[in-house]
Amino acid sequence: MKKFPINTLKRLAKELKVRRLSKDAIEELQFFIEEYSRNILEMAKEIMINSKRKTLKKEDIRIVIK
């Protein structure tokens, strides 16, 4: 499975004035982002199914995040 891009994490860290990220920190962030995304998608999928749709919409994700 492809992980969240390292360059994106480094860019975000740089924007927040974090000079360096350890390999462990990057791996932990990648794991957390994937798990968080998976949980959101699972809940959004339930909304989609309950709405009798086959397409997951932005609104489904927004409902879950709120």
PyMOL commands that set and color helices and strands:
alter all, ss='L'
color gray80, all
select helices_A, chain A and resi 6-15+23-50+58-65
alter helices_A, ss='H'
color red, helices_A
deselect
rebuild
show_as cartoon
